[in-house]
Amino acid sequence: MMWTIAAILAASTLIGVVEIPALRKKRQRKEFMVFCSLLLLGSLLGIAQSLRVKLPNPLDLISLVFHPVSKVLYGLLE
């Protein structure tokens, strides 16, 4: 388990070392912020999954939102 976390952190660090200097050199501040946010989110989710934390399925949220919409549309089409 500890090796998995170390591997995730090492991969994230390597990705950051490769990508961040180019973004800073081009002065792409917004892209830099988005990149760092997504890299951090991905790293945290990877670590949580390696620790066997129960993560919610994104499809459940999509289904929860669109199920009432589909009922309304089916009701209108009948």
All heavy atoms as a GROMACS GRO file, in nm:
protein
  606
    1MET      N    1   0.084  -0.119   0.000
    1MET     CA    2   0.000   0.000   0.000
    1MET      C    3   0.088   0.125   0.000
    1MET      O    4   0.059   0.220  -0.072
    1MET     CB    5  -0.094  -0.004   0.121
    1MET     CG    6  -0.183   0.114   0.129
    1MET     SD    7  -0.319   0.111   0.248
    1MET     CE    8  -0.279  -0.010   0.366
    2MET      N    9   0.192   0.125   0.081
    2MET     CA   10   0.280   0.241   0.088
    2MET      C   11   0.356   0.261  -0.043
    2MET      O   12   0.381   0.373  -0.083
    2MET     CB   13   0.378   0.221   0.202
    2MET     CG   14   0.394   0.330   0.302
    2MET     SD   15   0.269   0.453   0.310
    2MET     CE   16   0.300   0.507   0.472
    3TRP      N   17   0.391   0.148  -0.107
    3TRP     CA   18   0.463   0.158  -0.233
    3TRP      C   19   0.373   0.217  -0.342
    3TRP      O   20   0.420   0.289  -0.430
    3TRP     CB   21   0.515   0.021  -0.276
    3TRP     CG   22   0.627  -0.026  -0.189
    3TRP    CD1   23   0.622  -0.125  -0.096
    3TRP    CD2   24   0.759   0.027  -0.185
    3TRP    NE1   25   0.744  -0.137  -0.035
    3TRP    CE2   26   0.830  -0.045  -0.087
    3TRP    CE3   27   0.825   0.128  -0.254
    3TRP    CZ2   28   0.963  -0.020  -0.059
    3TRP    CZ3   29   0.957   0.153  -0.225
    3TRP    CH2   30   1.025   0.080  -0.129
    4THR      N   31   0.246   0.185  -0.337
    4THR     CA   32   0.153   0.239  -0.436
    4THR      C   33   0.141   0.390  -0.421
    4THR      O   34   0.143   0.463  -0.521
    4THR     CB   35   0.014   0.174  -0.418
    4THR    OG1   36   0.028   0.033  -0.416
    4THR    CG2   37  -0.080   0.214  -0.528
    5ILE      N   38   0.130   0.436  -0.299
    5ILE     CA   39   0.122   0.580  -0.273
    5ILE      C   40   0.250   0.648  -0.318
    5ILE      O   41   0.247   0.755  -0.381
    5ILE     CB   42   0.091   0.607  -0.125
    5ILE    CG1   43  -0.048   0.554  -0.090
    5ILE    CG2   44   0.101   0.756  -0.093
    5ILE    CD1   45  -0.081   0.556   0.057
    6ALA      N   46   0.364   0.586  -0.288
    6ALA     CA   47   0.492   0.643  -0.330
    6ALA      C   48   0.502   0.649  -0.482
    6ALA      O   49   0.552   0.748  -0.538
    6ALA     CB   50   0.607   0.561  -0.272
    7ALA      N   51   0.452   0.547  -0.550
    7ALA     CA   52   0.454   0.546  -0.697
    7ALA      C   53   0.364   0.655  -0.754
    7ALA      O   54   0.400   0.722  -0.852
    7ALA     CB   55   0.412   0.409  -0.748
    8ILE      N   56   0.247   0.674  -0.695
    8ILE     CA   57   0.155   0.778  -0.741
    8ILE      C   58   0.218   0.916  -0.722
    8ILE      O   59   0.214   1.001  -0.812
    8ILE     CB   60   0.021   0.769  -0.668
    8ILE    CG1   61  -0.054   0.642  -0.709
    8ILE    CG2   62  -0.066   0.892  -0.694
    8ILE    CD1   63  -0.174   0.609  -0.625
    9LEU      N   64   0.278   0.939  -0.607
    9LEU     CA   65   0.344   1.067  -0.581
    9LEU      C   66   0.464   1.088  -0.673
    9LEU      O   67   0.487   1.200  -0.721
    9LEU     CB   68   0.385   1.076  -0.434
    9LEU     CG   69   0.269   1.085  -0.334
    9LEU    CD1   70   0.323   1.082  -0.192
    9LEU    CD2   71   0.187   1.210  -0.359
   10ALA      N   72   0.538   0.982  -0.699
   10ALA     CA   73   0.654   0.993  -0.789
   10ALA      C   74   0.608   1.025  -0.931
   10ALA      O   75   0.668   1.111  -0.999
   10ALA     CB   76   0.734   0.864  -0.787
   11ALA      N   77   0.503   0.959  -0.977
   11ALA     CA   78   0.451   0.985  -1.112
   11ALA      C   79   0.397   1.127  -1.122
   11ALA      O   80   0.422   1.197  -1.222
   11ALA     CB   81   0.342   0.884  -1.146
   12SER      N   82   0.326   1.172  -1.020
   12SER     CA   83   0.272   1.308  -1.021
   12SER      C   84   0.385   1.411  -1.022
   12SER      O   85   0.378   1.511  -1.093
   12SER     CB   86   0.184   1.331  -0.898
   12SER     OG   87   0.075   1.244  -0.900
   13THR      N   88   0.488   1.385  -0.944
   13THR     CA   89   0.603   1.475  -0.940
   13THR      C   90   0.672   1.479  -1.076
   13THR      O   91   0.708   1.587  -1.126
   13THR     CB   92   0.702   1.432  -0.831
   13THR    OG1   93   0.633   1.429  -0.706
   13THR    CG2   94   0.820   1.526  -0.822
   14LEU      N   95   0.691   1.364  -1.137
   14LEU     CA   96   0.756   1.358  -1.268
   14LEU      C   97   0.674   1.433  -1.373
   14LEU      O   98   0.730   1.509  -1.453
   14LEU     CB   99   0.775   1.212  -1.309
   14LEU     CG  100   0.844   1.189  -1.442
   14LEU    CD1  101   0.987   1.243  -1.437
   14LEU    CD2  102   0.844   1.043  -1.477
   15ILE      N  103   0.544   1.413  -1.371
   15ILE     CA  104   0.457   1.485  -1.466
   15ILE      C  105   0.467   1.635  -1.443
   15ILE      O  106   0.477   1.713  -1.538
   15ILE     CB  107   0.311   1.436  -1.452
   15ILE    CG1  108   0.300   1.292  -1.501
   15ILE    CG2  109   0.215   1.526  -1.528
   15ILE    CD1  110   0.168   1.225  -1.468
   16GLY      N  111   0.465   1.677  -1.317
   16GLY     CA  112   0.477   1.819  -1.286
   16GLY      C  113   0.611   1.877  -1.330
   16GLY      O  114   0.616   1.987  -1.385
   17VAL      N  115   0.719   1.802  -1.308
   17VAL     CA  116   0.852   1.850  -1.346
   17VAL      C  117   0.862   1.866  -1.498
   17VAL      O  118   0.928   1.958  -1.547
   17VAL     CB  119   0.960   1.753  -1.293
   17VAL    CG1  120   1.094   1.777  -1.357
   17VAL    CG2  121   0.970   1.765  -1.142
   18VAL      N  122   0.796   1.779  -1.571
   18VAL     CA  123   0.801   1.786  -1.718
   18VAL      C  124   0.713   1.899  -1.771
   18VAL      O  125   0.753   1.973  -1.862
   18VAL     CB  126   0.760   1.650  -1.780
   18VAL    CG1  127   0.740   1.662  -1.929
   18VAL    CG2  128   0.863   1.544  -1.746
   19GLU      N  129   0.594   1.915  -1.718
   19GLU     CA  130   0.495   2.006  -1.776
   19GLU      C  131   0.499   2.149  -1.722
   19GLU      O  132   0.475   2.244  -1.797
   19GLU     CB  133   0.354   1.949  -1.757
   19GLU     CG  134   0.328   1.821  -1.831
   19GLU     CD  135   0.331   1.837  -1.982
   19GLU    OE1  136   0.294   1.946  -2.031
   19GLU    OE2  137   0.372   1.742  -2.048
   20ILE      N  138   0.524   2.166  -1.594
   20ILE     CA  139   0.512   2.298  -1.532
   20ILE      C  140   0.611   2.401  -1.588
   20ILE      O  141   0.570   2.515  -1.614
   20ILE     CB  142   0.520   2.286  -1.379
   20ILE    CG1  143   0.391   2.222  -1.327
   20ILE    CG2  144   0.542   2.421  -1.313
   20ILE    CD1  145   0.389   2.192  -1.180
   21PRO      N  146   0.737   2.367  -1.611
   21PRO     CA  147   0.827   2.470  -1.666
   21PRO      C  148   0.782   2.528  -1.800
   21PRO      O  149   0.795   2.647  -1.824
   21PRO     CB  150   0.960   2.397  -1.679
   21PRO     CG  151   0.954   2.289  -1.578
   21PRO     CD  152   0.811   2.246  -1.575
   22ALA      N  153   0.726   2.442  -1.885
   22ALA     CA  154   0.679   2.491  -2.015
   22ALA      C  155   0.562   2.586  -1.998
   22ALA      O  156   0.553   2.689  -2.068
   22ALA     CB  157   0.640   2.373  -2.104
   23LEU      N  158   0.472   2.555  -1.906
   23LEU     CA  159   0.358   2.643  -1.883
   23LEU      C  160   0.402   2.777  -1.824
   23LEU      O  161   0.349   2.882  -1.861
   23LEU     CB  162   0.257   2.576  -1.789
   23LEU     CG  163   0.181   2.456  -1.847
   23LEU    CD1  164   0.100   2.388  -1.739
   23LEU    CD2  165   0.092   2.499  -1.961
   24ARG      N  166   0.498   2.772  -1.734
   24ARG     CA  167   0.546   2.896  -1.673
   24ARG      C  168   0.625   2.980  -1.773
   24ARG      O  169   0.617   3.102  -1.773
   24ARG     CB  170   0.629   2.866  -1.550
   24ARG     CG  171   0.544   2.801  -1.441
   24ARG     CD  172   0.620   2.778  -1.318
   24ARG     NE  173   0.605   2.899  -1.238
   24ARG     CZ  174   0.672   2.923  -1.129
   24ARG    NH1  175   0.761   2.838  -1.086
   24ARG    NH2  176   0.651   3.033  -1.061
   25LYS      N  177   0.700   2.912  -1.859
   25LYS     CA  178   0.780   2.984  -1.959
   25LYS      C  179   0.690   3.058  -2.058
   25LYS      O  180   0.721   3.170  -2.099
   25LYS     CB  181   0.870   2.885  -2.033
   25LYS     CG  182   0.962   2.950  -2.132
   25LYS     CD  183   1.051   2.846  -2.198
   25LYS     CE  184   1.142   2.911  -2.300
   25LYS     NZ  185   1.223   2.812  -2.372
   26LYS      N  186   0.579   2.995  -2.093
   26LYS     CA  187   0.485   3.056  -2.188
   26LYS      C  188   0.389   3.153  -2.119
   26LYS      O  189   0.303   3.211  -2.184
   26LYS     CB  190   0.406   2.948  -2.261
   26LYS     CG  191   0.490   2.863  -2.352
   26LYS     CD  192   0.406   2.755  -2.415
   26LYS     CE  193   0.490   2.661  -2.498
   26LYS     NZ  194   0.411   2.551  -2.551
   27ARG      N  195   0.403   3.167  -1.986
   27ARG     CA  196   0.318   3.255  -1.906
   27ARG      C  197   0.170   3.221  -1.920
   27ARG      O  198   0.085   3.309  -1.933
   27ARG     CB  199   0.343   3.401  -1.939
   27ARG     CG  200   0.484   3.444  -1.908
   27ARG     CD  201   0.505   3.588  -1.943
   27ARG     NE  202   0.646   3.621  -1.936
   27ARG     CZ  203   0.697   3.711  -1.854
   27ARG    NH1  204   0.617   3.778  -1.775
   27ARG    NH2  205   0.825   3.734  -1.853
   28GLN      N  206   0.139   3.094  -1.918
   28GLN     CA  207   0.002   3.047  -1.929
   28GLN      C  208  -0.052   3.022  -1.788
   28GLN      O  209  -0.059   2.909  -1.741
   28GLN     CB  210  -0.005   2.921  -2.014
   28GLN     CG  211   0.035   2.945  -2.157
   28GLN     CD  212   0.033   2.818  -2.238
   28GLN    OE1  213   0.057   2.710  -2.187
   28GLN    NE2  214   0.003   2.832  -2.366
   29ARG      N  215  -0.093   3.129  -1.725
   29ARG     CA  216  -0.135   3.121  -1.584
   29ARG      C  217  -0.261   3.037  -1.564
   29ARG      O  218  -0.268   2.954  -1.475
   29ARG     CB  219  -0.156   3.263  -1.530
   29ARG     CG  220  -0.196   3.266  -1.385
   29ARG     CD  221  -0.205   3.408  -1.335
   29ARG     NE  222  -0.277   3.416  -1.211
   29ARG     CZ  223  -0.224   3.397  -1.091
   29ARG    NH1  224  -0.096   3.371  -1.082
   29ARG    NH2  225  -0.296   3.406  -0.983
   30LYS      N  226  -0.362   3.059  -1.649
   30LYS     CA  227  -0.487   2.984  -1.634
   30LYS      C  228  -0.465   2.835  -1.658
   30LYS      O  229  -0.516   2.751  -1.584
   30LYS     CB  230  -0.592   3.037  -1.731
   30LYS     CG  231  -0.642   3.176  -1.697
   30LYS     CD  232  -0.743   3.222  -1.798
   30LYS     CE  233  -0.782   3.367  -1.771
   30LYS     NZ  234  -0.872   3.418  -1.875
   31GLU      N  235  -0.389   2.803  -1.763
   31GLU     CA  236  -0.361   2.664  -1.793
   31GLU      C  237  -0.280   2.600  -1.681
   31GLU      O  238  -0.300   2.483  -1.647
   31GLU     CB  239  -0.285   2.652  -1.926
   31GLU     CG  240  -0.369   2.680  -2.048
   31GLU     CD  241  -0.382   2.828  -2.079
   31GLU    OE1  242  -0.328   2.911  -2.002
   31GLU    OE2  243  -0.446   2.862  -2.178
   32PHE      N  244  -0.189   2.676  -1.622
   32PHE     CA  245  -0.108   2.629  -1.510
   32PHE      C  246  -0.198   2.593  -1.391
   32PHE      O  247  -0.182   2.488  -1.329
   32PHE     CB  248  -0.006   2.736  -1.471
   32PHE     CG  249   0.071   2.704  -1.346
   32PHE    CD1  250   0.173   2.611  -1.348
   32PHE    CD2  251   0.042   2.768  -1.226
   32PHE    CE1  252   0.244   2.582  -1.232
   32PHE    CE2  253   0.112   2.739  -1.111
   32PHE     CZ  254   0.214   2.645  -1.114
   33MET      N  255  -0.293   2.681  -1.361
   33MET     CA  256  -0.383   2.657  -1.248
   33MET      C  257  -0.472   2.534  -1.273
   33MET      O  258  -0.491   2.451  -1.184
   33MET     CB  259  -0.469   2.780  -1.221
   33MET     CG  260  -0.390   2.902  -1.178
   33MET     SD  261  -0.294   2.876  -1.030
   33MET     CE  262  -0.423   2.872  -0.911
   34VAL      N  263  -0.524   2.522  -1.394
   34VAL     CA  264  -0.608   2.407  -1.428
   34VAL      C  265  -0.526   2.279  -1.423
   34VAL      O  266  -0.570   2.177  -1.369
   34VAL     CB  267  -0.674   2.425  -1.567
   34VAL    CG1  268  -0.739   2.298  -1.615
   34VAL    CG2  269  -0.773   2.539  -1.564
   35PHE      N  270  -0.405   2.284  -1.478
   35PHE     CA  271  -0.318   2.167  -1.477
   35PHE      C  272  -0.287   2.122  -1.335
   35PHE      O  273  -0.299   2.003  -1.302
   35PHE     CB  274  -0.187   2.198  -1.552
   35PHE     CG  275  -0.085   2.089  -1.541
   35PHE    CD1  276  -0.097   1.975  -1.619
   35PHE    CD2  277   0.021   2.098  -1.453
   35PHE    CE1  278  -0.003   1.873  -1.609
   35PHE    CE2  279   0.114   1.998  -1.442
   35PHE     CZ  280   0.102   1.885  -1.520
   36CYS      N  281  -0.250   2.216  -1.250
   36CYS     CA  282  -0.216   2.182  -1.111
   36CYS      C  283  -0.338   2.127  -1.037
   36CYS      O  284  -0.327   2.030  -0.961
   36CYS     CB  285  -0.158   2.302  -1.038
   36CYS     SG  286   0.008   2.344  -1.092
   37SER      N  287  -0.454   2.186  -1.061
   37SER     CA  288  -0.576   2.139  -0.996
   37SER      C  289  -0.610   1.997  -1.037
   37SER      O  290  -0.642   1.912  -0.953
   37SER     CB  291  -0.693   2.232  -1.028
   37SER     OG  292  -0.668   2.361  -0.984
   38LEU      N  293  -0.604   1.970  -1.167
   38LEU     CA  294  -0.638   1.836  -1.215
   38LEU      C  295  -0.534   1.733  -1.173
   38LEU      O  296  -0.569   1.619  -1.140
   38LEU     CB  297  -0.653   1.837  -1.368
   38LEU     CG  298  -0.775   1.911  -1.420
   38LEU    CD1  299  -0.773   1.915  -1.572
   38LEU    CD2  300  -0.903   1.849  -1.370
   39LEU      N  301  -0.407   1.773  -1.172
   39LEU     CA  302  -0.302   1.681  -1.127
   39LEU      C  303  -0.320   1.648  -0.979
   39LEU      O  304  -0.308   1.532  -0.938
   39LEU     CB  305  -0.164   1.741  -1.152
   39LEU     CG  306  -0.044   1.653  -1.118
   39LEU    CD1  307  -0.046   1.525  -1.201
   39LEU    CD2  308   0.085   1.729  -1.140
   40LEU      N  309  -0.352   1.749  -0.900
   40LEU     CA  310  -0.376   1.726  -0.757
   40LEU      C  311  -0.499   1.638  -0.735
   40LEU      O  312  -0.495   1.543  -0.656
   40LEU     CB  313  -0.394   1.859  -0.684
   40LEU     CG  314  -0.422   1.851  -0.535
   40LEU    CD1  315  -0.302   1.790  -0.462
   40LEU    CD2  316  -0.453   1.988  -0.479
   41LEU      N  317  -0.608   1.666  -0.806
   41LEU     CA  318  -0.728   1.586  -0.794
   41LEU      C  319  -0.703   1.441  -0.834
   41LEU      O  320  -0.743   1.348  -0.765
   41LEU     CB  321  -0.841   1.645  -0.880
   41LEU     CG  322  -0.973   1.569  -0.879
   41LEU    CD1  323  -1.036   1.572  -0.741
   41LEU    CD2  324  -1.067   1.627  -0.982
   42GLY      N  325  -0.635   1.421  -0.945
   42GLY     CA  326  -0.603   1.286  -0.990
   42GLY      C  327  -0.515   1.212  -0.892
   42GLY      O  328  -0.535   1.092  -0.865
   43SER      N  329  -0.418   1.282  -0.837
   43SER     CA  330  -0.328   1.219  -0.738
   43SER      C  331  -0.405   1.180  -0.612
   43SER      O  332  -0.387   1.070  -0.560
   43SER     CB  333  -0.214   1.315  -0.702
   43SER     OG  334  -0.139   1.347  -0.815
   44LEU      N  335  -0.489   1.270  -0.565
   44LEU     CA  336  -0.567   1.241  -0.445
   44LEU      C  337  -0.663   1.124  -0.467
   44LEU      O  338  -0.678   1.038  -0.380
   44LEU     CB  339  -0.643   1.364  -0.399
   44LEU     CG  340  -0.557   1.478  -0.343
   44LEU    CD1  341  -0.645   1.599  -0.312
   44LEU    CD2  342  -0.481   1.434  -0.221
   45LEU      N  343  -0.727   1.120  -0.582
   45LEU     CA  344  -0.818   1.009  -0.611
   45LEU      C  345  -0.741   0.877  -0.624
   45LEU      O  346  -0.788   0.772  -0.580
   45LEU     CB  347  -0.898   1.036  -0.738
   45LEU     CG  348  -1.009   1.140  -0.724
   45LEU    CD1  349  -1.070   1.169  -0.861
   45LEU    CD2  350  -1.115   1.094  -0.627
   46GLY      N  351  -0.623   0.882  -0.685
   46GLY     CA  352  -0.542   0.762  -0.695
   46GLY      C  353  -0.497   0.712  -0.559
   46GLY      O  354  -0.500   0.591  -0.533
   47ILE      N  355  -0.457   0.802  -0.472
   47ILE     CA  356  -0.418   0.764  -0.337
   47ILE      C  357  -0.536   0.708  -0.259
   47ILE      O  358  -0.526   0.607  -0.191
   47ILE     CB  359  -0.353   0.883  -0.263
   47ILE    CG1  360  -0.217   0.914  -0.325
   47ILE    CG2  361  -0.338   0.854  -0.115
   47ILE    CD1  362  -0.155   1.043  -0.277
   48ALA      N  363  -0.651   0.773  -0.272
   48ALA     CA  364  -0.771   0.725  -0.203
   48ALA      C  365  -0.810   0.585  -0.252
   48ALA      O  366  -0.845   0.498  -0.172
   48ALA     CB  367  -0.888   0.822  -0.224
   49GLN      N  368  -0.798   0.562  -0.381
   49GLN     CA  369  -0.831   0.431  -0.434
   49GLN      C  370  -0.730   0.326  -0.387
   49GLN      O  371  -0.767   0.212  -0.358
   49GLN     CB  372  -0.834   0.435  -0.587
   49GLN     CG  373  -0.887   0.308  -0.648
   49GLN     CD  374  -0.908   0.320  -0.796
   49GLN    OE1  375  -0.861   0.414  -0.859
   49GLN    NE2  376  -0.978   0.224  -0.853
   50SER      N  377  -0.603   0.364  -0.376
   50SER     CA  378  -0.504   0.267  -0.328
   50SER      C  379  -0.524   0.235  -0.180
   50SER      O  380  -0.487   0.127  -0.135
   50SER     CB  381  -0.362   0.320  -0.351
   50SER     OG  382  -0.333   0.425  -0.262
   51LEU      N  383  -0.584   0.328  -0.106
   51LEU     CA  384  -0.616   0.303   0.034
   51LEU      C  385  -0.750   0.232   0.051
   51LEU      O  386  -0.798   0.214   0.163
   51LEU     CB  387  -0.617   0.435   0.112
   51LEU     CG  388  -0.483   0.505   0.127
   51LEU    CD1  389  -0.501   0.642   0.190
   51LEU    CD2  390  -0.388   0.420   0.209
   52ARG      N  391  -0.812   0.197  -0.061
   52ARG     CA  392  -0.941   0.127  -0.065
   52ARG      C  393  -1.054   0.207   0.000
   52ARG      O  394  -1.141   0.151   0.065
   52ARG     CB  395  -0.928  -0.011  -0.003
   52ARG     CG  396  -0.839  -0.103  -0.082
   52ARG     CD  397  -0.847  -0.245  -0.035
   52ARG     NE  398  -0.778  -0.332  -0.127
   52ARG     CZ  399  -0.652  -0.372  -0.111
   52ARG    NH1  400  -0.582  -0.331  -0.009
   52ARG    NH2  401  -0.597  -0.453  -0.198
   53VAL      N  402  -1.050   0.337  -0.022
   53VAL     CA  403  -1.160   0.422   0.023
   53VAL      C  404  -1.273   0.406  -0.078
   53VAL      O  405  -1.250   0.404  -0.199
   53VAL     CB  406  -1.115   0.571   0.029
   53VAL    CG1  407  -1.231   0.662   0.058
   53VAL    CG2  408  -1.004   0.588   0.131
   54LYS      N  409  -1.394   0.392  -0.030
   54LYS     CA  410  -1.508   0.376  -0.120
   54LYS      C  411  -1.536   0.510  -0.187
   54LYS      O  412  -1.576   0.606  -0.123
   54LYS     CB  413  -1.631   0.329  -0.042
   54LYS     CG  414  -1.749   0.299  -0.131
   54LYS     CD  415  -1.855   0.222  -0.056
   54LYS     CE  416  -1.984   0.209  -0.131
   54LYS     NZ  417  -1.976   0.168  -0.267
   55LEU      N  418  -1.513   0.514  -0.318
   55LEU     CA  419  -1.534   0.635  -0.396
   55LEU      C  420  -1.667   0.626  -0.470
   55LEU      O  421  -1.702   0.520  -0.522
   55LEU     CB  422  -1.421   0.653  -0.497
   55LEU     CG  423  -1.281   0.670  -0.437
   55LEU    CD1  424  -1.177   0.666  -0.547
   55LEU    CD2  425  -1.273   0.798  -0.360
   56PRO      N  426  -1.741   0.736  -0.476
   56PRO     CA  427  -1.869   0.732  -0.547
   56PRO      C  428  -1.848   0.720  -0.698
   56PRO      O  429  -1.750   0.769  -0.753
   56PRO     CB  430  -1.934   0.865  -0.512
   56PRO     CG  431  -1.821   0.955  -0.478
   56PRO     CD  432  -1.715   0.867  -0.419
   57ASN      N  433  -1.942   0.656  -0.762
   57ASN     CA  434  -1.939   0.641  -0.906
   57ASN      C  435  -2.001   0.765  -0.970
   57ASN      O  436  -2.114   0.801  -0.938
   57ASN     CB  437  -2.019   0.516  -0.944
   57ASN     CG  438  -2.013   0.484  -1.090
   57ASN    OD1  439  -1.956   0.558  -1.169
   57ASN    ND2  440  -2.072   0.371  -1.126
   58PRO      N  441  -1.931   0.833  -1.060
   58PRO     CA  442  -1.988   0.954  -1.123
   58PRO      C  443  -2.116   0.925  -1.201
   58PRO      O  444  -2.201   1.012  -1.215
   58PRO     CB  445  -1.878   1.001  -1.217
   58PRO     CG  446  -1.754   0.935  -1.171
   58PRO     CD  447  -1.794   0.810  -1.103
   59LEU      N  448  -2.131   0.804  -1.249
   59LEU     CA  449  -2.251   0.769  -1.325
   59LEU      C  450  -2.375   0.773  -1.237
   59LEU      O  451  -2.485   0.804  -1.286
   59LEU     CB  452  -2.235   0.631  -1.388
   59LEU     CG  453  -2.338   0.590  -1.491
   59LEU    CD1  454  -2.346   0.691  -1.604
   59LEU    CD2  455  -2.308   0.453  -1.544
   60ASP      N  456  -2.360   0.746  -1.108
   60ASP     CA  457  -2.475   0.754  -1.017
   60ASP      C  458  -2.528   0.897  -1.008
   60ASP      O  459  -2.649   0.918  -1.006
   60ASP     CB  460  -2.436   0.705  -0.877
   60ASP     CG  461  -2.405   0.556  -0.875
   60ASP    OD1  462  -2.451   0.485  -0.967
   60ASP    OD2  463  -2.336   0.513  -0.781
   61LEU      N  464  -2.440   0.995  -1.004
   61LEU     CA  465  -2.482   1.135  -0.999
   61LEU      C  466  -2.550   1.175  -1.129
   61LEU      O  467  -2.655   1.241  -1.128
   61LEU     CB  468  -2.362   1.226  -0.972
   61LEU     CG  469  -2.392   1.375  -0.971
   61LEU    CD1  470  -2.486   1.412  -0.857
   61LEU    CD2  471  -2.264   1.456  -0.962
   62ILE      N  472  -2.495   1.133  -1.241
   62ILE     CA  473  -2.555   1.165  -1.370
   62ILE      C  474  -2.694   1.102  -1.381
   62ILE      O  475  -2.790   1.166  -1.425
   62ILE     CB  476  -2.463   1.116  -1.485
   62ILE    CG1  477  -2.334   1.197  -1.485
   62ILE    CG2  478  -2.534   1.125  -1.620
   62ILE    CD1  479  -2.228   1.143  -1.578
   63SER      N  480  -2.706   0.979  -1.336
   63SER     CA  481  -2.835   0.910  -1.338
   63SER      C  482  -2.936   0.980  -1.248
   63SER      O  483  -3.054   0.996  -1.283
   63SER     CB  484  -2.816   0.765  -1.296
   63SER     OG  485  -2.939   0.700  -1.289
   64LEU      N  486  -2.891   1.024  -1.131
   64LEU     CA  487  -2.978   1.093  -1.036
   64LEU      C  488  -3.032   1.223  -1.097
   64LEU      O  489  -3.149   1.257  -1.079
   64LEU     CB  490  -2.902   1.123  -0.907
   64LEU     CG  491  -2.978   1.195  -0.797
   64LEU    CD1  492  -3.078   1.099  -0.734
   64LEU    CD2  493  -2.882   1.248  -0.693
   65VAL      N  494  -2.950   1.294  -1.171
   65VAL     CA  495  -2.991   1.421  -1.230
   65VAL      C  496  -3.084   1.399  -1.349
   65VAL      O  497  -3.186   1.465  -1.362
   65VAL     CB  498  -2.867   1.503  -1.273
   65VAL    CG1  499  -2.907   1.623  -1.357
   65VAL    CG2  500  -2.788   1.547  -1.151
   66PHE      N  501  -3.050   1.304  -1.437
   66PHE     CA  502  -3.123   1.292  -1.562
   66PHE      C  503  -3.244   1.198  -1.556
   66PHE      O  504  -3.326   1.198  -1.649
   66PHE     CB  505  -3.029   1.249  -1.674
   66PHE     CG  506  -2.941   1.361  -1.720
   66PHE    CD1  507  -2.806   1.362  -1.691
   66PHE    CD2  508  -2.994   1.468  -1.789
   66PHE    CE1  509  -2.726   1.465  -1.732
   66PHE    CE2  510  -2.915   1.573  -1.831
   66PHE     CZ  511  -2.780   1.571  -1.801
   67HIS      N  512  -3.259   1.119  -1.452
   67HIS     CA  513  -3.374   1.030  -1.444
   67HIS      C  514  -3.506   1.108  -1.438
   67HIS      O  515  -3.599   1.075  -1.514
   67HIS     CB  516  -3.361   0.935  -1.324
   67HIS     CG  517  -3.468   0.833  -1.317
   67HIS    ND1  518  -3.478   0.730  -1.408
   67HIS    CD2  519  -3.572   0.820  -1.231
   67HIS    CE1  520  -3.584   0.658  -1.377
   67HIS    NE2  521  -3.643   0.710  -1.271
   68PRO      N  522  -3.519   1.212  -1.354
   68PRO     CA  523  -3.645   1.289  -1.357
   68PRO      C  524  -3.668   1.359  -1.491
   68PRO      O  525  -3.782   1.370  -1.537
   68PRO     CB  526  -3.626   1.392  -1.245
   68PRO     CG  527  -3.522   1.336  -1.157
   68PRO     CD  528  -3.433   1.254  -1.245
   69VAL      N  529  -3.561   1.402  -1.554
   69VAL     CA  530  -3.575   1.469  -1.684
   69VAL      C  531  -3.629   1.369  -1.787
   69VAL      O  532  -3.718   1.402  -1.867
   69VAL     CB  533  -3.439   1.528  -1.730
   69VAL    CG1  534  -3.448   1.581  -1.871
   69VAL    CG2  535  -3.392   1.635  -1.634
   70SER      N  536  -3.577   1.247  -1.785
   70SER     CA  537  -3.626   1.147  -1.880
   70SER      C  538  -3.772   1.112  -1.854
   70SER      O  539  -3.848   1.089  -1.949
   70SER     CB  540  -3.539   1.022  -1.875
   70SER     OG  541  -3.556   0.954  -1.754
   71LYS      N  542  -3.814   1.108  -1.728
   71LYS     CA  543  -3.955   1.081  -1.698
   71LYS      C  544  -4.045   1.189  -1.756
   71LYS      O  545  -4.150   1.161  -1.812
   71LYS     CB  546  -3.976   1.071  -1.547
   71LYS     CG  547  -3.938   0.941  -1.487
   71LYS     CD  548  -3.978   0.938  -1.340
   71LYS     CE  549  -3.963   0.801  -1.283
   71LYS     NZ  550  -4.003   0.793  -1.142
   72VAL      N  551  -4.002   1.314  -1.742
   72VAL     CA  552  -4.081   1.426  -1.795
   72VAL      C  553  -4.089   1.417  -1.947
   72VAL      O  554  -4.196   1.434  -2.007
   72VAL     CB  555  -4.020   1.561  -1.750
   72VAL    CG1  556  -4.084   1.677  -1.826
   72VAL    CG2  557  -4.036   1.580  -1.601
   73LEU      N  558  -3.976   1.390  -2.010
   73LEU     CA  559  -3.976   1.380  -2.157
   73LEU      C  560  -4.061   1.264  -2.205
   73LEU      O  561  -4.135   1.278  -2.304
   73LEU     CB  562  -3.833   1.366  -2.208
   73LEU     CG  563  -3.748   1.491  -2.199
   73LEU    CD1  564  -3.605   1.462  -2.245
   73LEU    CD2  565  -3.806   1.602  -2.285
   74TYR      N  566  -4.054   1.148  -2.141
   74TYR     CA  567  -4.139   1.037  -2.179
   74TYR      C  568  -4.286   1.070  -2.158
   74TYR      O  569  -4.372   1.032  -2.236
   74TYR     CB  570  -4.102   0.910  -2.101
   74TYR     CG  571  -3.980   0.841  -2.154
   74TYR    CD1  572  -3.879   0.801  -2.067
   74TYR    CD2  573  -3.965   0.812  -2.289
   74TYR    CE1  574  -3.766   0.737  -2.114
   74TYR    CE2  575  -3.852   0.749  -2.338
   74TYR     CZ  576  -3.754   0.710  -2.249
   74TYR     OH  577  -3.643   0.647  -2.297
   75GLY      N  578  -4.318   1.143  -2.051
   75GLY     CA  579  -4.454   1.184  -2.026
   75GLY      C  580  -4.507   1.277  -2.134
   75GLY      O  581  -4.623   1.270  -2.173
   76LEU      N  582  -4.422   1.365  -2.183
   76LEU     CA  583  -4.462   1.459  -2.289
   76LEU      C  584  -4.480   1.389  -2.422
   76LEU      O  585  -4.561   1.430  -2.505
   76LEU     CB  586  -4.358   1.570  -2.303
   76LEU     CG  587  -4.352   1.671  -2.188
   76LEU    CD1  588  -4.234   1.765  -2.210
   76LEU    CD2  589  -4.481   1.749  -2.178
   77LEU      N  590  -4.403   1.285  -2.446
   77LEU     CA  591  -4.409   1.216  -2.576
   77LEU      C  592  -4.520   1.111  -2.583
   77LEU      O  593  -4.548   1.061  -2.693
   77LEU     CB  594  -4.272   1.152  -2.606
   77LEU     CG  595  -4.159   1.251  -2.625
   77LEU    CD1  596  -4.027   1.176  -2.643
   77LEU    CD2  597  -4.184   1.341  -2.745
   78GLU      N  598  -4.578   1.075  -2.473
   78GLU     CA  599  -4.685   0.973  -2.477
   78GLU      C  600  -4.817   1.031  -2.519
   78GLU      O  601  -4.852   1.139  -2.519
   78GLU     CB  602  -4.700   0.907  -2.340
   78GLU     CG  603  -4.588   0.812  -2.312
   78GLU     CD  604  -4.608   0.740  -2.179
   78GLU    OE1  605  -4.687   0.787  -2.095
   78GLU    OE2  606  -4.543   0.638  -2.161
   0.00000   0.00000   0.00000
